[in-house]
Each structure stands twice: as C-alpha cells, then as structure tokens.
C-alpha cells in the first residue's frame, strides 16, 4: 500500500524554515545588543567584528580612522597585523588567538605604527562567540586610542624616578657634609681635651679619668 508523504515533507520543510528564521532573528538581536553594549563603554572608540568561519574582518569608520585606513580599502587580518609595532606583533597575535580559542575576554594594549612613522598606543576589548561544540566562530570588539594616557603615565613615572634620584642625591650630599664637618671638628675637640687634661688639678681624679677615657691617652699632670 502506498502512502502520500508530500504533506509531511512540506510540513518538515516549513518547520525547518521557521527554525532557521528564528535562529537568524535571534542572532541579529544578539549581535545588535552586543554592538550596543560594547559601544556604551566609552566614546571615540571604533567597533570591529571577526568572522572565524569566513576569515573576515570588519572595521567601522572609526576603527578605520584609528588605523589610518581608507573607507574604500579592503580589510584583512594582515591589515591589522601589519599595522602593529614590530615589538608587539607576535605578542598580540599569540594573545588574541589564545584568548579567543579559550573563551577568555579579549583585552590587550599594543602599539601601532602610522604611515608617517608615528607610534600610537591602542587598547582593544572583545567578546567571542562559540558553537554548540565550543568552537569559536566570531568575536565582537572595540578599540580606542590611549596614547595620551600612556604618555601621561610615562611622564609621571619619569618624574617619580627623577624625584627618587634627587632624594638619594640629597641624602648622599647631607651624609658627605656631615662626615666632612665631623672630620673637621674631631681634631679641634681632641686639642680641647688635651688642653683640659693639662689644666686639671691633680686632686680631680674623677674628671681626669673621664678625660682619659674620652681621649684614650694617659693623663699628664701639670705641677
């Protein structure tokens, strides 16, 4: 006996279509909320998005401005890597991949080099998303210029170092002056006590003993 399964197949296809639409709508809402949440962290910051599946990188207008990339220029992961300061490149590559693949929040400070050779400090924050197996598929993030803050920190650190150095130099100067002053006074004190020993009467044994202990020399009496 044959059964007509056309309606059942159509119903399944319809249910799958609905599920796909729901999933797409949920992702759209989630992505929109994520962009909004990240954008609320501060002002003058750029937004970026990494698609692991398509190996695509998206920068908004502010991020392009921060990296000095034109609005019509293509953006790839190499665009980001090539902008990094040579001393920071490997660290950033390794750290962001590790944080992304292990589900850790992306949070890095690094330097970029402009086309004219200027060096600026940037800070990036990001949040990764994963499939049901735990495999990463995308990351949303923000980036902002922290050059002024870094320069201020370096200036304060330099000033603190100079203050410490000046303090140590002052301590050394005072110690040296005290040493020189004492060295100059000791001979005068010794001469004074020598004279005092000669002038003490023979009957003043107590004073004589004290002077002898101070000078370390035997007492010579005057008659």
ABEGO torsion letter per residue (X at the ends): XBBBAAAAAAAAAAAAAAAAAAAAAAAAAAAAAAAAAAAAAEBGBBBBBBBAAAGBBBBBAAAAAAAGBBAABBBBAAAAAAABBAAAAAAAAAAAAAAAAAGBBBBBBBBBBBAAGBBBBBBBBBBBBBBAAGBBABBBBBBBBAAAAAAAAAAAAAAAAAAAAAAAAAAAAAAAAAAAAAAAAAAAAAAAAAAAAAABBAABAAAAAAAAAAAGBBBBBBX
